[in-house]
């Protein structure tokens, strides 16, 4: 069985709610267990938030496209932009051993994405931009 869909919005903070509504509906329609659903939502939200916050600096405008599909035992979410190149593999690992009260805010996003997803892939898009593919295997 295959379920899926796609949404494209401007990469602006006010677009995040619509992107998350799309994800919530897609996840609900995919008949996922609660843990898998939560993990997919968390990871996809983090990637979309990063695109909105960082892919289009200095007032540039662009889009974010989210694709969702379930095929067999896996959920695949793809997030694409045409913004500045960024490979999440180079995102610094957070200092998890530090006292939480002494830590600066932020910096945990990509760590969380890597922890909750089975695979995280990045590709530079031809002509510029990024494609991040998140894969979660479900039972």
C-alpha positions in Angstrom: 0.0 0.0 0.0 1.3 3.5 -0.8 0.0 6.8 0.7 1.5 10.2 0.0 1.2 13.8 -1.0 3.1 17.0 -1.5 3.0 20.6 -0.4 5.0 23.7 -1.5 4.9 26.9 0.5 7.0 30.1 0.7 9.9 29.5 3.2 8.5 32.0 5.7 7.7 31.5 9.4 4.0 32.0 8.8 4.1 29.0 6.4 5.2 26.5 9.1 1.7 25.9 10.4 0.4 24.9 6.9 3.4 22.6 6.4 2.7 20.9 9.8 -1.0 20.6 9.0 -0.1 18.8 5.8 2.3 16.5 7.7 -0.3 15.8 10.4 -2.9 14.8 7.9 -0.4 12.7 5.9 0.8 10.9 9.1 -2.8 10.3 10.2 -3.7 8.8 6.8 -0.6 6.5 6.9 -1.8 4.5 9.8 1.4 4.7 11.8 2.0 3.6 15.4 2.2 6.5 17.9 6.0 6.4 18.3 6.7 6.3 14.5 4.2 9.1 13.9 5.8 11.3 16.6 9.3 10.6 15.3 8.4 11.5 11.7 6.6 14.7 12.8 9.5 15.8 15.0 12.1 15.3 12.4 10.2 16.8 9.5 9.2 19.8 11.6 12.9 20.4 12.5 14.1 20.2 8.9 11.3 22.6 7.7 12.1 25.0 10.5 15.8 25.0 9.5 14.9 25.7 5.9 12.7 28.6 7.0 15.3 30.0 9.4 18.5 29.5 7.4 18.1 28.6 3.7 17.2 32.1 2.4 19.4 34.7 4.2 19.5 38.4 3.6 15.9 38.8 2.6 16.0 36.3 -0.2 12.7 34.5 -1.0 12.2 30.9 -1.8 10.1 27.9 -1.2 10.1 24.7 0.8 8.5 21.5 -0.6 7.6 18.6 1.6 6.7 15.2 0.1 5.3 12.4 2.2 4.9 8.8 1.2 4.5 5.4 2.9 5.6 2.4 1.0 5.5 -0.9 2.6 7.3 -0.8 5.9 8.8 2.7 5.5 7.8 6.3 5.7 9.8 8.7 3.5 9.6 12.5 4.0 11.5 14.6 1.5 12.1 18.3 2.2 13.5 20.4 -0.7 14.5 24.0 -1.0 16.4 26.2 -3.5 18.3 28.0 -0.8 22.0 28.1 0.2 23.7 24.7 0.2 23.8 23.1 3.7 24.8 19.5 4.4 23.4 18.4 7.8 26.3 15.9 8.1 28.5 18.9 8.9 26.2 20.3 11.6 28.2 20.2 14.8 27.4 17.6 17.4 25.9 19.2 20.5 27.9 18.9 23.8 25.5 16.5 25.4 27.7 16.0 28.5 27.5 19.7 29.5 25.3 20.7 32.4 21.9 21.6 30.8 21.7 24.9 32.8 25.1 26.0 31.4 24.3 25.1 27.7 23.4 27.7 25.2 19.9 27.4 23.7 19.6 25.6 20.4 21.9 23.2 18.6 20.0 20.0 19.2 17.9 19.9 16.1 20.0 17.8 13.8 21.0 15.6 16.7 17.3 14.8 17.3 16.6 14.2 13.7 19.5 11.7 13.5 18.3 10.0 16.7 14.7 9.5 15.7 15.0 8.6 12.0 16.5 5.4 10.6 18.2 7.3 7.7 18.9 10.9 7.0 20.2 11.7 3.5 21.2 15.0 2.0 21.7 15.8 -1.7 22.6 19.1 -3.3 19.9 19.9 -5.9 21.0 20.6 -9.5 20.8 24.3 -10.0 21.1 25.0 -6.2 19.4 24.1 -3.0 19.0 21.0 -0.9 17.0 17.8 -0.7 16.9 16.1 2.7 15.3 12.7 2.8 14.1 11.2 6.1 13.4 7.5 6.3 11.7 5.8 9.2 10.9 2.1 9.1 7.8 1.1 10.9 6.5 -2.3 12.0 
